[in-house]
Amino acid sequence: MSRLFTPLTIGGVALANRIAVSPMCQYSAVDGSATDWHAQHLGSLSLSGAGLLIFEATAVEAAGRITPGCLGLYSDANEAALEPVLALCRRWGGARLGIQLAHAGRKASAKVPWRGGGPLSAAEGAWQTAGASAIPFDDGWPAPHELDAGGLARICEAFVAAARRAHRLGFDLVELHGAHGYLLHSFVSPVSNQRRDDYGGSLANRMRFPLDVAAAVRAVWPRDKALGMRITGSDWVEGGLTAADAAIFAQELAVAGFDYVCVSSGGVSPKAHVHVSPGYQVPFAATVKARADIVVQSVGMIVDPHQAEAIVAEGRADCVALARGFLDDPRWAWHAADALGAEAACPPQYQRARPKLWPGAALAHPPRN
Ligand SMILES: Cc1cc2nc3c(=O)[nH]c(=O)nc-3n(C[C@H](O)[C@H](O)[C@H](O)COP(=O)(O)O)c2cc1C
């Protein structure tokens, strides 16, 4: 029997299987508000058969957007724009719904990828970024403001306010973005954090701000829902974060009452040498799973159903998330279920496409009506 297709409960949320659609920025929002692109993109993915669909990195304040096209949840207008998208996914789709709350920190104020990425120019509407330390992400990037106590409190409160909005909207799960070089990660990593106060220096100090945010969000996010963080398994640079650090951070999150972590990597330094190969981040997830008392999700070049099955069956992670695999094949979980002899949710409107309803004769003469 497939382990990938056995149910999993994260916090108070029961998932039909251990497959998630990973958060994916679409750079298609207007002033942080979702558009009809989000409705069709997420609506389609809610039919994918995955137990969980996580909405893209969603900024908790306007200055925390990666690009001007990034989704936000910092205004009444942002909240109102997400409402029909959620309603659509809930009405027609089978997946439980999560949202990733984020602040891009020193990597904010960037161009959308199809306009070349990299920092916006003043003429393009660049805004002042903020970070753990006043260190630019790379040559040609602006130096962020080093956040002071007032700035930290403002951003912490912005995460709390966005979590309240996410609850009001009816999301089942909130994931804080603590990876890919964005603000929370930039505090934990010694590459981007060179502060001399209580938020810099030792790992305990560098974890302090993300853990403050985690505690503040935990205090307002209902226990019968699910709460997690995407964390960093490796910075891929000498002296950067390692899987051992990730395990310590994950255990602190467990103590803070978090239900899961998703273990990703990279993004804090353009000098990183990331060794990308199928399942390349699974070893980081396995280290966290062995050492921390928390549900662990693995992500990163998980593409084949048997590969995903083995990761879960061998106990290297409790569940998996896929990003590009679902863009390429929005019915990935249906096809994984076929490959593994399992079942995945399929709406009645599409059931005539399922292979087991297509006996050989019908394949030769596909149904006409
Ligand atoms: C189009 C696109 C947008 C992404 N946006 C996000 C995001 O909003 N938040 C995040 O944590 N990761 C984001 N990622 C990273 C993915 O969630 C995932 O971790 C990464 O692509 C590796 O998984 P994959 O090999 O299955 O694609 C994005 C990836 C892609 C391809």
The ligand as a Gaussian input file, in Angstrom:
#p B3LYP/6-31G(d) Opt

LIG

0 1
 C        7.492000      29.634000     -10.480000
 C        8.046000      29.367000      -9.116000
 C        7.704000      30.207000      -8.068000
 C        8.160000      29.933000      -6.768000
 N        7.727000      30.705000      -5.725000
 C        7.992000      30.318000      -4.465000
 C        7.349000      30.928000      -3.363000
 O        6.452000      31.755000      -3.516000
 N        7.714000      30.537000      -2.117000
 C        8.643000      29.565000      -1.909000
 O        8.960000      29.250000      -0.769000
 N        9.227000      28.932000      -2.944000
 C        8.894000      29.261000      -4.199000
 N        9.435000      28.571000      -5.247000
 C       10.246000      27.393000      -4.956000
 C        9.377000      26.137000      -4.967000
 O        8.339000      26.215000      -3.999000
 C       10.215000      24.884000      -4.735000
 O       10.753000      24.908000      -3.437000
 C       11.338000      24.738000      -5.748000
 O       10.896000      25.072000      -7.051000
 C       11.886000      23.316000      -5.772000
 O       10.838000      22.413000      -6.021000
 P       10.568000      21.773000      -7.488000
 O       11.865000      21.111000      -7.920000
 O        9.470000      20.767000      -7.241000
 O       10.184000      22.862000      -8.411000
 C        9.011000      28.832000      -6.540000
 C        9.387000      28.028000      -7.618000
 C        8.899000      28.268000      -8.880000
 C        9.268000      27.320000      -9.999000

